[in-house]
Structure formats: structure tokens, C-alpha cells
Amino acid sequence: MDSHGCFSMDHSPSYRASDDEFQLESRWLLDPKLLFVGPRIGEGAHAKVYEGKYRNQNVAIKIVQKGDTPEEIAKREGRFNREVAMLSRVQHKNLVKFIGACKEPVMVVVTELLLGGSLRKYMLNLRPKPLDMRFAIGFALDIAEAMDCLHSHGIIHRDLKPENLLLTADQKTVKLVDFGLAREETLTEMMTAETGTYRWMAPELYSTVTLRHGEKKHYNHKVDAYSFAIVLWELLHNRMPFEGMSNLQAAYAAAFKNVRPSADDLPEELARILTSCWQEDPNSRPNFSQIGQMLRNYLYTISPPVTSVPSHVFTSENRVLPPESPGTSSLMATRDDMGETPKGNLTNKPKGLFSCFNQCY
């Protein structure tokens, strides 16, 4: 474990610059015969997520669809490769635990099953009330420590938002999920439509409207500091940032008019954290080690911790949500529409992944 609370699980990298060179180490290679699929608990444009079991452990199973065209196949395989590579490299108490993956006959990513729901649903269930300040700062500190771990290993997440933050069963700890957009910092490339979600994205990711063919748009790990600031603002206000704007309108306002949510009603220390993290100049933003220290300093100044979470947070529809990726937002939206998925008895003759594969699609 290093000074960031990070365990490195990769002494001989299993991921190299080219996605074509991806090679999953044997210790992370799942045996499909031991993987059992239970109820579907999420669905997106490119993947379906199930509750399941692997070697008698409850897990979240994401099955990635390969795509219909060569371009789609290459794009989804690249995203799958990046996610597995990043998940297999580091371990931290605030990062979703990676169990393993397999690429044939279908692309599957298996992680721990987090039972506390997403941070998005947690906040929605509390509205219109704000979060208790200690919970808000505690969650923010969890996020900052997870990001500090990633950055210490040269990984940029690029898609930090409440939908990609899941809670443990006791709803006291937040873990970061969805590494489908994560990149090694040395591999930052031209901005594409899938580079994060506009409302939370750093302006430098899209501030150049048009790029000449082949021109690269470079950025660094400070894009995550900006996204963190927007998430922190949400935690402190329990409101949607840039209210009244569409995602694209919010992106335009942030990039071209330097608009930010208001921090005027916050204590000076918190306002300073926010405004420093969403600075227009990326080099002026603090790193996550500094952010974590500022949050800890503030935590020491406020009232003693609250010992309980409001009971209405624990709703049945908030019970089981996995670390979905890709398309986390769409998976969450689908689950909202579906309602609670009936729980199957996974211990009573579970079906094998490939025996039920046709039923899963």
C-alpha cells in the first residue's frame, strides 16, 4: 500500500498503449463455467448488467454487446480493454473491487455487488432536504481519495459524476465505478462524444468546437478536479448543477462564458475548495492530495458526526444497483423505469452464463 492508500495489483502491466495488444493476466481470467447470472438489474445501449454469483460470491456482471459494424466492434472492445486494464491495476477502499473478466465468447466484467445504490439515487431520495454536512463532506473525501489513488497511478477517470459513484450496503461509504472512459495520462487524445458527460466535464475537453482533421486535443488529470467540484457542489446543495439548462447549454456556458454554479451561500472554506477546483486554467486547480487535505481540515471544524441516516433513504428501489459501465446514466434511467427487479434464488440451481445467454439478450 502506498501513501495514497492504494494497492498496486500490477507489477507487470497487462495493458499496453494499443488496445490490440491487450492481454488479460491469468489471475484475472474468469472461468465462465463458474459464473452464474441472476436477475437483470440494468441495461444500456451497449451493455446489460446482472446480479449474479461467481465462486459463491455475490457479484455484479456486466455483459458488453460486441456491436454490429467493424467500427462499433473495435470501439467497444477498446473501451472494454481500457476498463479491465484500469480495474486490474489498482485497489483502494473507495474503488469498486474488481473480480475478473473474460473476453470470449462474450466480453464480461465482474465486480463486487454494491448494495447501497448510486449517489444520484441517494440524493434524489433526500430531496428537497440537503444532505447532512458531515455526510456530504465524508462522501466528498471518499471520492477525493479514490481519485488521488487513480492519479497516483497515472489514470484519468474522465467521467466523474453521481451516477458513477455507488454506496456500500450501510450507505456510509462511496466507491467510484465505471472505468470505460478512463485513460492513462500519457494517452490523452482528441475529445470525442463519449468523453464524459457534458454537465460535469471540464471545459478544456470541449472548448475547441472544431479541430482540424487529425489534430489532437490534449488535457491532463486536472479535468477530474473540475468534475469533482461539480459533484461536491451537488453534495452540498442537493440540487442539479446548472439548473434550467440542458447538458449542452451547461457545457457551453461553462466553456465559453466561464459560468459556474454559485458558491456564495457556502462557508468560506468550502467555497474556496469549489472555486479552486473549477478554475478555468487547469494548472490552477489543486491535485486530489491537496483537495483531500482541505476537506479533512474542514471536517475537523464542524459539529460531531451524525450517527444515523434518515430512514426514508433506505427504499426498496434503492436496494441493488451495480457498478454499471458503459452508459451508466442510461442504465440508471432504465432501472428507474423497470422498477425493482424480482429477486431470484441464486443459490438454488443457478443457471450458467452461457446456458441463459440467449435469454439475456
N, C-alpha and C positions, 0 to 999 in steps of 0.2 A: 504494500500500500504506500502510495506517495503522499506528499504533503497536501494534496488536494482531496484526500480520502478516496483515491482512485486506485483500483486494482487493474493492472495491465494483464490481459489474458493472452497476449500475442507477442511472443518473443521472436518468432519467425513469421513475418506477415503473411496472411493468407490472401491478401488483396494487393494488387499492383495497379499502376496507373490505368492500364487498359482493361475495360470490362471483359474483353475477350480472354484475358489472361486469368480471370477469376478462378480460384481453386479453393474449395472448402476443405478445411483440415478435417481429418478423420474423426477427431474428438467431437466435432460439431455436427457430424453427419448422422441424421436420424435414420432409424430403421422403420420404414413405412409399415411393416407388419405389426409394430408395437404402438402405432398411432391410431387412436380411435376418435371418431368425430361424433359429437353430440349435437345439441340444438344450434341452429344458425342464430347469431346474435348481432350481425351487422353485414351490410352489403354496400359496395361502392361500384364505381364504373369499371374498375379493373381487378377487384378482389372481393372475396367473401370471407367472413370471419365466423368462426365457430368456437363454442366451448367444447373442450374435449379432454382426453387423457393420454398421457404418454408415460409408460412405465409406472402406472398407478398414480401419477401426479396430475392434478387438475391444471390444465393449460389453456391458453388462447391459441387457436390455429388459424393462420391466415393463408388462404389458397389464392394464389395470383393467377389470373387468366393470362394466357400467353399472347393473345392478340390475333388478329386476322391477317394483317399485312406484314411483310418483312420489316417495315419501319416500326410498326407497333410492337412486334415481337422483340426487336432489338432494344427499343426504348424501355419496355417493361423488364426485360432481362437485366438491362443496365441498372435500373432502379432497384430491382431485387438484389443484384450483386452488391451494390453500394450499401444497402440496408444491412444485409447479413455481415458484410465486412466490418461495418462500424459496430454493430451489436456484439460481434465476437471479439472485438479488440479491447474493450474496457468494461469494467464492472464497478458500480457505485450504488450506494443505498438509494439514490434518487434517480437512477436509470432503470428502466424495465429490465428484468432479468432475462437473458437470452438462454433458451433451452437447446435449440438446434434448428437445422433446416435441411431440406433436400431439394434437389433441382429436377430430378427425374422420378417418375414420368410427368410430374407437375411441380411447379415452384411452390414450396411451403415454408413458412416461417413460423416457428413455435416459440412463444414466450410465456412467462408466468401469467396467470389469470389474476387481474386486479379487480377486486370486488367492490370498490368504493365509488365507481362511476367516474365520469370526467369532471374536471374542474368547471367546465362550462355548465353541466347539469347541476352541480353543487351550488353554483352561484344563482342559476335560474330558480332553483327551489327556495332560495332565501329571499328573492326579490319580493317586495321593494326594499326589504331591510338590507343594510350593508353587512358585510362580514365583520365579526369581532376583530378589532385591530390586531390583536395578538395572533389570531389565526391567519389573517391576511399577510402579516409580516413573516410568520412562520412558513407559510406556503411559498412566499417570495424567496425566502432563504433556501428552501429546498431546491427551487428552480435555479437559483444562482449557483448553488454548489454543484448541481448536475452539469450546468453549463461550464463551470470552471473546470470540471473533470474533462469534458469533451475538448475544450480549448487547449488544455494542457497536453492533449494527445493530437493536436493539430486538426481537430474535426470541427467544422462549422455546421450547425444544425439547419439553419435557413428557414425553418417553418415552426417557430416557437409561437404558440397560441393556446388558449384554454382547452381546445378540443384535443390537443396533443399532450395534455397533462392529466394523468389519471391518479385516483386516490386509492390508497390501501383500504382494506376492509373496515378498519376503525376510523377511516376518514381523517386521520391525523397527519398523514404523510403524502406528499405529492411525488410522482415519478414521471419522468419525461419519456415519451414514446415517439414512434414514427420517425424512423431514420431513412426513409425512402428518398428524401431530398438532401440528406447530409452529404457533405463533401470534405475531402482533405483540403486543407487551406492552400496547398501547392497546386490544386487542380481547379481553382475557381475559374469559371468560364462565362461565356456570354449569357446574359439573362434570358430565360425562356418563360413561357406562360406558366409552367409548373413550379417555378422557383418561389415557393412560399405562397402565402395568402395576402392579397393586397393590403387589407386594413392593418395588418401587423408588420408589413415588410418595410425594411429600411429604404429611404428614398433613393439611395445610390444604386439600388438594384434595378430601378426602372426610370430614373430621372432623365436618361437619354432616350428620347422617344424612338428615334431611328438610328440604327447603326449600319454603317456600310457593310456590304457582304463580307463575311469573314472577320470583321473587326471584333476583338474581344472586349468585354466589359469586365474589368477586374474589380474585385472587392475583397474585404478581409473579414476576420472574425467579428469585427465590431458591428456587423449587420445584426448579430444576435443580441447585442446590448440594446439596440433600438427596439427590437421586438419585445425584449424583456420589459422595457419601460412602458410599453402599451399594455402588456399583461399586468404589470404592477398597478397601473392606473385603474384597470378594471377591478383588481382585487380590493383596492382602496375605496372605490365608488360603487361597485356592483352595478355598473351601467355599461352599455356598449360604447366603446370609444368612437368618436366622430359621429355621434347620434344624428340622424336625419340625412346622412349621406350614404350612397351606395358604396360598395367596396372600391370601385374605380374612382368615384368622386373623392373618397377619403385619400386614396393614393395620390391623386392629382393635387389635392390641397396640401398634403404633406410635402410632396416633392417640389412643387412649383410655387407655392405660396408660403412655405415653411409653417404651415398651420399645425398646431399640436393641441391635444385636449388640455383643458385648463387645470393648472395645479394651484390656483390661487387660494382654494379653501383648505389646503393641507398644511400640517405643521412644517416649519421651515426645513427641518432635516429631511423629511420625505420629499418635499418639493425640490430640494437640491439634488437628491438621487435621481428623480424623474428627469429633471431638466438637463442634468449632465449626461444621462443615458440616451436621450433623444436629440442630442446636439446634431446640427446639420453636418458638421465636419466629423467624420468617423474617428479621426485621430484625437478628437477632444473628448470622446466618450471613455469612461473608465473601463478597466477589464473586470472580469467577474470575481476575481480575488478581492479587488477593491470594493466592488458592489456588495459582496458578502460581508465584508468588514463594516461597511456603513450600515447595513441592515442590522447586524448584531449590535452595533453601538446604539442604534435607536431602540432595539428590543429591550435593552437594559434600562432604558429611561421610562418605559411605560408601565402601566399597572400590572399586578401579578396575573399569571395565566388563568384563563377561564378553564374550569375542569370538565365542562360538558359542551357538546354541540347541540344546537336546537333540534329537538326530536323530529320535527317535520322534514328535516333534511333526509332522514332515512325512509325514503319511499320505495315501493316495490319497483317502480320504473327506473330507479336509480341503482338497482341492485347489482347487475352484472354488465359491465362494459369492458371490452378487451382493448389491448393496445393496437388499434387498427392502423393500417397503412397499406397501400396508399389511399388517398381520398378520405381522410379522417372525417372531414366535415360532412361529406355525403353519407358516410356510414352512420354517423350520429343522427343525421336527419332521417335516414331510413328507419333506424331503430325507433325513433320517436313516433313515426307513422305506424310501425308494426305493433307497438305496444310491447308488453312483457312477453318474452318467448317462453312457452311452457317448458318447464324443466324436465328433461328426461332422466331416467335412472341410468347413469353412465356405468355403474358398477355391475349392472345386470345384463350380461352378454352384449357388450358394446359392439357396434359394427365397425369393421375395419375401414380405413380411409378409402381404399380403392374399391371395396365392395359396395360402398354407398356413393362413390364419386359421381355417378350419373344422376343420382337423386339430388346431389348438392348443386347442380348447375341447372 
